[in-house]
Amino acid sequence: MMTLNYNNPDLSTEERVSSLLSLMSLEEKIGQLCQSPMLEYDSKKQEYLSQVRSGLVGSRILADTAWAGNAPGETVDPEQINEIQRVAVEQSRLGIPVIFARDVIYGQSTVLPIPLAQSCSWNASLVTDAYRDVALEASSLGINWTFAPMMDVVRDPRWGRVIESFGEDPLLNGAMAAAVVKGFQGDDLASPGSLVSCAKHFVGYGASESGCDYDTTEISENTLANVYLPPFKAAINAGVKTFMSGFNDLGGTPVTSSKDLINGWLKKDHGFDGFVVSDWGSISDLHHFRVARDEVHAAAMALDAGVDMAMTSEAYQDHLHTALEAGLVTIQQIDDAVSRVLTVKFEAGLFEHPYVDAEKAQLCQRAPEHTNRAKELAQQSMVLLKNRDNLLPLVQNETKVAVVGPHAHTQRQHLGSWCLDGKSDDVVSIYQGIKDLIGEQNVLTEYSALTDEWVESAHRADVVVLCVGESHRSSGEARNIAELKLPSGQEEAIEAIANTGKPFVVVQCGGRPMPSQAISRHADAHLMAWQCGTETGAAVADLLFGRACPSGKLTMTFPKSTGQIPIYYNKKPLGKMRDFADYRGYKDVDRAPLYPFGYGLSYAKFRYSDVELMSVADGKVKIGFTLSNLSPIKATEICQLYFSRAYSSCTRPEKELIGFERVDIEACSSRHVEFEVDIDGLGYFETIADYVNPKSAVTFLVGPNSDDLLPLECTSSQLYQTEVN
């Protein structure tokens, strides 16, 4: 039998796609654009395999429900994946493999911190390495494609899906998103251990009104261009192969039907050559939004906008053929979408390696190097917010510690809400982590949920570690809250521990910045531990006892109260401040956050000094400063560079992050640190299509967080005309 051209790996991907496309029927083409969940697979197996055999299924999403992150579902079965793939490859007419997708958001068997926590490490290289581990574990089971990273810029912690974001800043969001893409896809998408990555949710989904999932979004073109689109551009630059269109209506146009954004900004203007998949059911939502007359019209609108694959399949499977017959779409549009899907399948090596070794799949799960890296990332992701009188680090072997509270012994909760495959039994609880480090004889605890028993343990201890916070079921998709407050009874529990008079540390777990009056008033130390995955307890123990030095810094502003939302560091100037500089903003609370963006403490003390303009040449400006470690311990400081323009043609934020660096510094020493910035990066978008950079004086600001900064003023002539030697 003669080998068809498209099965020849020596041909270019373009040649293979063209050859295969020329042989496909209309039904087979539409089939490639359909992603099926194959619900109730065991009972409907023959029906699904018949569809695969007929070439009607291009992809399967390994999920039982649209809310996979917060609903139990079946685990990944390599044998089942091979069964389906064998029918596709060996029994269908053209042998086109299925691409299997699953929400591997931040872990497979080894579960990393939630993305919001990861970003607090400000360590893109470590994030990339950790996601290579995740990709290896997931791909070994037969998963080819994952729906991450999520790079929605977030400013409202009531929204449950802030856990999946990298925070409120577009630059940091983009850097972390690129790190995840590189980790998942590696240097060669076809190599074993790589996953196709998906940038989501395109675009503006994180600005849902009232912090309510799936709500409308109202974003000006200026803000869309300067805040919400840049992280997606960073993902394109990192080589991401797929995009996901969001559920949201954006200023009157559902994103899934936006030709200007998908075919325009994404594919035409920025050269994205992968494919776009809808979010679950977002094509049918076009009819629900009443911008489509019926389901056929909805399918046509989505394809016309540039959505290449339908999640789930019925939007295209049931209606695209009718849309073509009615002249609502063209065969050229279908061919373009199919070509994009096939290109990714070829690039991912699915035609050469469609199957997985089910017996070997378990060998790489939770490999020691994976769990060690996850622990390191967890340590760097946790943020020390308070440390009165240097209570921390605690002294090992000289301190009797009471470890109590609702999160002292929890395990599943540390996996967060978008973890499908991590096992609770693999999670190191906070109690277990501390016990393993200092010995059971030095730890008091109480398994009871009764707070008076926690108090009894506190009375018998030298110091208390009180573990509070949210459950994973309080955050994630469709898990929004109206008021930012700890679950019922926890404020009172904190006060009860305070009344014992014993020094105490609050370890706060959860998926969002959550203010607490009791923590602020009573706690001697406060560690924001987020939901940090399978290695949570070990990381907490190392930080509390000084085996590791805290370095994490917030990437989402901590509000004092719900009423301050939206609150974020890069706000634009308030009006009337010329004459009313003492304006408070509110009568009952000032406008300042509880903790600003970029804030986080260390066991070391740092000093910034001698900020200077070092050079301006070749379109770059170099800023230097001295960082001093005033403490007798080696530590890491996350240095941050912001800037502010003296003039812009449209309103701009008072300050914007433009650079950051993790700096390791020896005890009682100083280091010269430099930032190099592209002068073109000081510009901004007036509209989506118009990037401008009018000459202006610029103030650069260097420091440990967005509120504590040293200024360096640079004139327009320095930046744009004269070289500084």
C-alpha positions in Angstrom: 0.0 0.0 0.0 1.4 3.4 -1.0 2.1 5.8 1.8 0.0 9.0 1.4 2.0 12.2 1.4 0.5 13.5 4.7 1.9 10.5 6.5 5.4 11.3 5.3 7.2 13.1 8.2 9.9 14.3 5.9 7.5 16.7 4.3 6.9 20.2 5.7 3.8 20.6 7.9 2.3 22.9 5.3 2.7 20.2 2.7 1.2 17.5 4.9 -1.8 19.7 5.8 -2.5 20.5 2.2 -2.3 16.9 1.2 -4.6 15.7 3.9 -7.1 18.5 3.4 -7.4 17.7 -0.3 -8.6 14.2 0.6 -11.2 15.1 3.3 -14.9 15.1 2.8 -17.0 18.0 4.2 -18.2 15.8 7.1 -14.6 14.9 8.0 -13.6 18.5 7.8 -16.4 19.6 10.2 -15.5 16.7 12.4 -12.0 18.1 13.0 -13.6 21.3 14.4 -15.6 19.4 17.0 -14.6 18.7 20.5 -16.7 16.1 22.4 -16.7 15.4 26.2 -18.0 11.9 25.4 -20.1 11.9 28.6 -21.0 8.6 30.1 -18.4 7.0 27.9 -18.7 3.4 29.2 -22.5 3.2 28.5 -22.2 5.0 25.1 -18.9 3.6 24.0 -20.0 2.1 20.7 -21.8 5.3 19.7 -18.7 7.4 20.4 -16.4 5.0 18.7 -18.6 4.9 15.6 -18.4 8.7 15.4 -14.6 8.5 15.7 -14.5 5.8 13.1 -16.4 8.1 10.7 -14.0 11.0 11.3 -16.6 13.1 13.1 -14.5 13.9 16.3 -11.4 16.0 16.1 -10.9 16.3 19.8 -12.1 14.9 23.1 -12.2 17.0 26.3 -11.5 14.8 29.3 -14.1 16.4 31.5 -17.5 15.4 32.8 -18.8 18.9 33.2 -18.1 22.5 32.4 -17.2 23.0 36.1 -14.6 20.3 36.1 -12.5 22.1 38.7 -15.0 22.0 41.4 -16.9 18.8 40.6 -15.7 15.2 41.0 -15.1 13.4 37.8 -13.5 10.4 36.3 -9.7 10.2 36.2 -7.5 9.9 33.1 -7.4 6.4 31.8 -4.5 5.8 29.3 -6.1 2.5 28.2 -9.3 4.3 27.3 -7.4 7.0 25.5 -5.5 4.4 23.5 -8.8 2.6 22.7 -10.3 5.7 21.2 -7.1 6.7 19.4 -6.7 3.3 17.9 -10.1 3.6 16.3 -9.2 7.0 14.9 -5.8 6.1 13.6 -6.4 2.5 12.4 -10.1 2.3 11.6 -11.1 5.7 10.2 -10.8 6.4 6.5 -7.9 8.9 6.8 -6.4 7.9 10.2 -6.4 11.4 11.7 -5.6 11.2 15.4 -7.8 12.7 18.1 -6.2 15.4 20.2 -7.1 14.8 23.9 -7.5 17.8 26.2 -7.8 18.2 29.9 -7.7 21.0 32.4 -4.2 20.5 33.7 -4.2 24.0 35.1 -1.3 23.8 37.7 -0.6 20.1 38.3 -1.2 16.5 37.4 -0.1 14.2 40.2 2.4 16.7 41.6 0.3 19.8 42.2 1.8 23.2 42.2 0.5 26.3 44.0 -2.5 28.0 42.3 -1.3 30.4 39.6 -2.1 33.5 41.7 0.3 32.2 44.3 2.9 31.2 41.7 3.0 34.8 40.5 3.9 35.9 44.0 7.3 34.1 43.5 8.0 36.6 40.6 10.2 33.7 39.4 9.4 32.9 35.7 12.3 30.5 35.2 11.2 28.3 38.2 7.6 28.4 36.9 8.8 27.1 33.5 10.8 24.3 35.1 7.8 23.3 37.3 5.5 23.2 34.3 7.9 21.0 32.4 7.4 18.5 35.3 3.6 18.9 35.0 3.7 18.4 31.2 5.8 15.2 31.6 3.3 13.7 34.1 0.2 14.7 32.1 1.5 13.7 28.6 2.6 10.3 29.9 -1.1 9.5 30.6 -2.2 10.4 27.0 -3.1 14.1 27.5 -2.0 16.2 24.5 -3.5 19.6 25.2 -4.3 21.7 28.3 -6.4 24.8 28.8 -3.8 27.0 30.5 -2.4 29.5 31.2 -5.2 31.8 32.2 -4.0 35.4 31.8 -7.0 37.4 32.7 -5.9 40.6 34.5 -7.9 40.6 37.7 -8.9 43.5 40.0 -11.8 42.1 41.9 -11.0 39.3 44.5 -14.7 38.5 44.9 -14.4 36.7 41.5 -13.7 33.0 42.2 -11.4 32.6 39.2 -8.7 35.0 40.4 -7.0 31.8 41.6 -6.2 31.0 38.0 -4.8 34.4 37.1 -1.3 35.9 37.7 -2.7 39.0 39.3 -3.5 42.6 38.5 -0.5 43.7 36.5 -0.3 43.2 32.7 3.5 43.0 32.5 3.9 40.4 35.3 0.8 38.5 34.0 2.4 38.3 30.6 5.8 37.2 31.9 4.2 34.4 34.0 1.9 33.3 31.1 4.9 33.1 28.8 6.7 31.0 31.4 3.8 28.5 31.6 3.6 28.3 27.8 7.3 27.5 27.6 7.0 24.9 30.4 4.1 23.1 28.8 5.3 23.2 25.2 9.1 23.0 25.7 11.5 23.6 22.8 9.9 20.9 20.6 6.1 20.4 20.8 6.5 16.9 19.3 9.0 15.7 21.9 7.8 13.3 24.6 6.8 15.3 27.7 5.2 18.3 25.9 1.7 19.6 26.0 -0.1 22.0 23.6 -0.9 25.1 25.7 -3.9 27.3 25.5 -4.1 31.0 26.2 -7.4 31.9 27.9 -9.8 33.6 28.2 -9.6 35.9 25.2 -10.3 38.6 26.2 -11.6 40.6 29.2 -13.3 37.8 31.1 -11.5 38.7 34.3 -13.4 42.1 34.4 -16.8 40.5 35.0 -19.1 43.0 36.6 -19.7 42.6 40.4 -17.0 39.9 40.5 -19.7 37.5 39.2 -18.7 34.8 36.8 -20.0 35.0 33.2 -21.3 38.6 33.7 -20.9 41.3 31.1 -17.7 43.3 30.8 -17.4 46.9 30.0 -13.9 47.8 29.0 -12.8 50.9 27.0 -10.7 50.3 23.9 -7.9 52.2 25.6 -8.0 49.9 28.7 -8.4 46.8 26.6 -5.3 47.7 24.6 -3.1 48.7 27.5 -4.2 46.3 30.3 -6.0 43.2 29.0 -4.5 42.4 25.7 -0.7 42.7 26.5 -0.5 39.4 28.4 -2.0 37.6 25.3 0.6 39.2 23.1 3.2 37.8 25.5 1.7 34.3 25.1 1.9 34.7 21.3 5.5 35.7 21.5 6.1 32.6 23.6 4.7 30.4 20.9 1.4 29.4 22.3 -0.4 27.1 19.9 -4.1 27.6 20.9 -6.3 30.3 22.2 -9.7 30.0 24.0 -12.4 32.6 23.4 -14.2 33.8 26.5 -17.8 33.5 27.7 -18.1 37.2 28.1 -20.0 39.9 26.3 -17.5 42.8 25.8 -19.1 46.2 25.4 -22.1 44.7 23.5 -20.2 42.1 21.4 -19.7 38.6 22.8 -16.0 37.8 22.3 -16.8 34.5 20.6 -18.4 36.4 17.8 -15.9 39.3 17.6 -14.2 39.3 14.2 -12.3 42.4 15.2 -10.6 40.7 18.1 -10.2 37.1 16.8 -9.7 37.3 13.1 -8.5 40.9 13.5 -6.2 41.6 16.5 -5.2 38.0 17.1 -4.8 36.3 13.7 -4.2 39.2 11.2 -2.5 41.9 13.3 -0.4 39.6 15.5 0.2 36.7 13.2 -1.2 33.9 15.5 -1.1 30.8 13.4 -2.5 28.3 15.8 -6.2 27.6 16.3 -8.9 29.1 18.5 -11.3 26.9 20.6 -14.5 28.2 22.1 -15.0 27.9 25.9 -17.6 25.3 26.9 -20.8 26.2 25.2 -19.9 29.8 24.4 -21.0 29.4 20.7 -24.5 28.4 21.8 -24.4 31.4 24.2 -24.6 33.7 21.1 -28.2 32.6 20.7 -28.7 33.0 24.5 -27.3 36.6 24.2 -29.8 37.2 21.4 -27.2 38.3 19.0 -27.8 35.1 16.9 -31.2 34.3 15.5 -30.8 30.6 16.1 -28.2 27.9 16.6 -27.2 27.8 12.9 -26.6 31.6 13.0 -24.6 31.2 16.2 -22.3 28.6 14.6 -21.9 30.8 11.5 -21.0 33.9 13.6 -18.4 32.0 15.6 -16.7 30.5 12.5 -16.8 33.9 10.7 -15.2 35.5 13.8 -12.4 33.0 13.7 -13.3 30.3 16.2 -11.9 27.2 14.7 -13.1 24.5 17.1 -16.3 24.2 19.1 -16.2 23.1 22.8 -18.5 21.2 23.0 -19.1 19.7 19.6 -22.8 20.2 18.9 -22.5 23.8 17.9 -20.5 22.9 14.8 -21.4 19.2 14.4 -25.2 19.9 14.3 -25.3 23.3 12.5 -22.2 24.1 10.4 -23.3 22.0 7.4 -26.6 23.9 7.4 -24.8 27.3 7.7 -22.7 26.4 4.7 -25.7 25.4 2.6 -27.4 28.7 3.6 -24.4 30.7 2.5 -23.7 32.0 6.0 -20.1 30.6 5.9 -17.8 29.5 3.0 -15.9 26.4 2.4 -12.7 28.5 2.5 -13.5 29.5 6.1 -14.0 25.8 7.0 -10.8 24.8 5.2 -8.8 27.5 7.0 -10.1 26.3 10.4 -9.4 22.7 9.6 -5.9 23.6 8.4 -5.1 25.3 11.7 -6.3 22.3 13.7 -4.4 19.8 11.6 -1.2 22.0 11.7 -1.2 21.8 15.5 -1.8 18.0 15.4 1.2 17.6 13.0 3.4 19.9 15.1 2.5 18.0 18.3 3.7 14.7 16.7 0.3 13.0 17.0 0.6 11.4 13.6 3.9 9.8 14.5 3.2 9.0 18.2 -0.6 8.6 18.7 -0.4 6.2 21.6 1.0 6.1 25.1 2.6 3.4 27.2 0.0 2.8 29.9 2.4 0.7 32.0 5.1 3.3 32.0 2.7 6.3 32.7 2.9 5.9 36.4 6.7 5.8 36.6 7.1 9.6 36.2 4.2 10.6 38.5 5.4 12.5 41.6 9.1 11.9 40.8 11.3 13.3 43.5 12.6 16.1 41.3 9.0 17.1 40.6 8.0 17.3 44.3 11.2 19.1 45.3 10.6 21.7 42.6 6.9 22.0 43.7 8.1 22.6 47.3 10.6 25.2 46.2 7.9 27.0 44.2 5.5 26.8 47.2 8.1 28.4 49.5 8.7 31.2 47.1 4.9 31.7 46.5 4.0 32.3 50.1 4.0 35.9 51.3 5.0 37.0 54.8 2.7 40.0 55.5 3.4 40.7 59.2 6.2 39.8 61.7 5.8 41.8 64.8 9.0 41.9 67.0 10.6 39.3 64.7 8.6 36.4 66.1 9.6 34.5 63.0 11.5 32.4 62.4 10.7 30.2 65.3 13.5 28.4 67.1 13.6 24.7 66.3 13.8 22.2 69.2 13.4 25.0 71.8 9.8 25.8 71.2 6.6 23.9 72.0 4.2 24.7 69.2 0.5 24.4 69.1 -0.7 23.8 65.5 -4.5 24.3 65.5 -7.3 25.8 63.4 -9.6 24.7 60.6 -6.6 24.3 58.2 -4.2 22.6 60.6 -4.9 19.1 59.2 -6.7 19.8 55.9 -5.3 18.2 52.7 -7.7 18.4 49.8 -8.2 22.1 50.3 -4.5 22.9 49.6 -5.0 21.5 46.0 -7.2 24.4 45.1 -10.4 24.3 43.0 -8.9 23.6 39.5 -7.2 20.4 40.4 -8.7 17.3 38.7 -6.1 14.6 39.4 -4.1 15.5 42.5 -4.8 13.2 45.4 -5.6 14.4 48.9 -3.4 11.7 50.4 -0.4 13.1 48.7 -0.8 16.5 50.3 1.4 17.3 53.3 -0.8 19.1 55.8 0.6 22.0 57.8 0.6 19.9 61.0 2.4 17.1 59.2 5.0 19.4 57.7 5.8 21.0 61.1 5.8 17.6 62.9 8.2 16.2 60.3 10.5 19.1 60.8 10.7 19.6 64.5 9.5 16.2 65.8 6.1 15.1 67.3 7.3 15.7 70.8 7.5 19.5 70.1 4.0 19.8 68.6 0.6 20.1 70.2 -2.5 19.8 68.1 -6.2 19.2 68.3 -8.1 17.3 65.6 -11.4 18.6 67.0 -13.3 21.4 65.2 -14.2 22.8 68.6 -12.4 26.1 69.2 -12.2 25.8 73.0 -10.0 22.7 72.4 -7.7 24.8 70.2 -7.5 27.3 73.0 -6.5 24.6 75.4 -3.7 23.5 73.2 -2.6 27.2 72.9 -2.5 27.5 76.7 0.0 24.6 76.9 2.3 25.8 74.1 5.0 28.4 73.9 3.8 29.7 70.5 0.7 29.0 68.4 0.4 28.4 64.7 -3.3 29.1 63.9 -4.2 27.9 60.4 -7.3 29.7 58.9 -8.7 30.5 55.6 -11.1 29.4 52.8 -12.0 26.0 51.5 -11.2 25.2 47.8 -14.9 25.1 47.3 -15.2 28.8 48.0 -13.1 29.8 44.9 -12.8 28.7 41.3 -15.3 28.8 38.5 -18.8 29.8 39.5 -17.5 30.3 43.1 -17.8 34.0 43.7 -18.5 35.8 47.0 -20.2 39.1 47.7 -18.2 39.9 50.9 -14.5 39.5 51.5 -14.4 37.9 54.9 -13.1 34.7 56.5 -15.6 31.9 56.9 -18.0 32.0 59.9 -16.4 31.7 63.3 -12.8 32.3 62.2 -12.5 35.9 63.3 -13.8 34.8 66.7 -11.3 32.0 66.8 -8.4 34.3 66.1 -9.5 36.6 68.9 -9.9 33.6 71.3 -6.3 32.6 70.6 -5.1 36.2 71.1 -6.8 36.2 74.5 -4.5 33.4 75.7 -1.7 35.9 75.6 0.5 33.5 73.8 2.5 34.7 70.8 0.8 33.4 67.6 1.3 33.1 63.9 -1.7 33.1 61.5 -1.1 30.9 58.4 -3.9 31.9 56.0 -4.9 29.6 53.2 -7.2 30.4 50.4 -7.6 31.4 46.7 -7.9 35.2 47.0 -6.7 38.2 49.0 -9.0 38.0 52.0 -8.7 40.8 54.7 -9.3 40.0 58.3 -9.7 42.6 61.1 -8.8 40.1 63.7 -5.6 39.1 62.0 -4.6 42.7 61.5 -5.4 43.6 65.1 -4.1 40.5 67.0 -1.7 38.3 65.1 2.0 38.6 65.8 2.9 37.2 62.4 0.9 36.5 59.3 1.9 34.2 56.5 -0.3 34.1 53.3 0.1 30.5 52.3 -2.6 30.5 49.6 -3.5 27.0 48.2 0.0 25.8 47.5 -0.5 22.2 46.3 0.8 18.9 47.5 3.9 20.2 49.2 2.1 23.0 51.2 2.8 21.7 54.8 6.5 21.1 54.1 6.9 24.6 52.6 5.1 26.3 55.5 7.2 24.5 58.1 10.5 25.5 56.3 9.4 29.1 56.3 8.2 29.2 59.9 11.4 27.7 61.2 13.8 29.5 59.0 14.9 26.6 56.8 13.8 28.9 54.0 13.6 32.7 54.0 10.3 34.3 52.8 10.7 36.1 49.5 7.2 36.1 48.0 5.5 39.4 47.2 1.8 40.1 46.4 0.7 40.3 42.8 -2.9 41.4 43.8 -3.6 44.2 46.1 -4.9 43.2 49.6 -8.0 45.5 50.3 -9.0 46.6 53.8 -12.7 46.0 52.9 -15.0 44.8 50.1 -16.1 48.4 49.6 -12.7 49.4 48.2 -13.1 47.1 45.2 -11.9 47.5 42.5 -8.5 48.3 44.1 -5.2 48.0 42.2 -1.9 49.8 42.3 -1.8 51.2 38.7 -4.8 53.5 39.0 -5.1 56.8 37.1 -4.9 60.1 38.9 -8.0 61.3 40.7 -9.7 64.5 39.7 -9.7 67.6 42.0 -6.4 66.6 43.7 -5.0 70.0 42.7 -7.0 71.6 45.4 -8.1 68.7 47.7 -4.9 66.7 48.3 -6.3 65.5 51.6 -9.3 63.8 50.0 -9.8 60.4 51.7 -12.0 58.8 49.1 -14.3 57.2 51.8 -15.6 58.6 55.0 -15.4 55.3 56.9 -12.0 54.1 55.6 -9.1 55.6 53.8 -8.3 54.6 50.2 -5.0 52.8 51.1 -5.0 49.1 50.8 -4.2 46.8 53.7 -1.1 45.6 51.7 -0.1 47.1 48.4 0.8 45.3 45.2 4.4 44.0 45.4 4.4 43.9 49.2 6.1 41.1 51.1 8.4 40.8 54.1 11.7 38.8 54.5 13.7 37.7 57.6 16.3 40.0 56.2 16.2 43.8 56.1 17.0 45.6 52.9 17.9 49.1 51.9 17.7 50.7 48.5 20.0 53.6 47.7 22.0 55.5 45.1 19.5 55.3 42.2 21.1 56.6 39.1 20.7 56.9 35.3 23.6 54.9 33.9 23.2 55.2 30.2 20.8 55.9 27.3 21.9 54.3 24.1 20.6 52.1 21.2 17.0 52.7 22.3 17.5 51.5 25.8 17.8 53.2 29.2 19.8 51.6 32.0 19.0 52.4 35.6 21.2 51.3 38.5 20.9 51.3 42.3 22.5 49.7 45.4 20.7 47.0 47.3 22.0 46.4 50.8 21.2 43.4 53.0 21.5 44.7 56.6 21.0 41.3 58.2 23.2 38.4 59.1 21.4 36.0 56.8 21.6 35.4 53.1 18.2 36.3 51.5 16.4 37.1 48.2 14.8 40.4 47.4 12.4 41.0 44.6 13.4 44.4 43.3 10.7 46.3 41.3 11.0 49.1 38.8 8.1 51.3 38.0 7.7 54.4 35.8 5.5 57.5 35.5 5.2 59.8 32.5 5.1 63.6 32.9 3.0 63.9 29.8 0.8 61.6 27.7 -1.8 62.2 25.0 -4.4 60.3 27.1 -4.7 59.6 30.8 -2.2 57.0 32.1 -1.7 55.3 35.5 0.2 57.1 38.1 2.8 54.3 38.0 3.3 51.2 36.0 5.5 48.2 36.6 8.2 48.0 33.9 10.8 45.6 35.3 11.5 43.2 38.2 14.3 40.9 39.3 14.9 38.4 42.0 18.2 39.3 43.6 20.1 36.9 45.9 22.3 38.8 48.3 24.7 37.6 50.9 24.5 38.5 54.6 25.6 42.0 55.6 26.5 43.0 52.0 25.6 45.2 49.2 25.0 44.6 45.5 24.8 46.9 42.5 21.6 46.1 40.6 20.7 47.2 37.1 17.5 47.4 35.1 17.6 47.9 31.3 14.4 49.2 29.7 13.4 49.6 26.1 12.5 53.3 25.6 9.8 52.2 23.2 8.3 50.3 26.1 7.5 53.6 27.8 4.7 54.2 25.3 1.1 53.2 25.3 -1.9 52.5 23.1 -4.3 55.3 22.4 -6.5 52.7 20.6 -6.0 49.1 19.8 -4.2 50.0 16.6 -2.3 53.1 17.7 0.8 52.7 19.8 2.4 56.0 20.6 5.4 57.2 22.6 5.4 61.0 22.7 8.6 62.5 24.1 8.2 63.2 27.8 10.1 63.4 31.1 9.8 60.2 32.9 10.2 59.3 36.6 11.6 55.9 37.3 10.8 54.4 40.7 12.8 51.6 42.4 11.8 49.8 45.5 10.4 46.7 47.3 6.8 47.3 46.5 4.5 49.7 44.7 4.1 52.1 47.6 7.7 52.3 48.9 9.8 53.7 46.0 12.8 55.8 45.4 12.4 58.2 42.4 14.8 59.0 39.5 13.7 61.8 37.3 14.8 61.8 33.7 14.2 64.6 31.3 12.9 64.2 27.8 16.2 65.2 26.3 18.1 62.6 28.4 15.8 59.8 27.2 15.3 60.7 23.6 18.3 62.8 22.5 21.5 62.7 24.6 23.6 59.7 25.5 24.6 59.7 29.2 28.1 58.2 29.7 
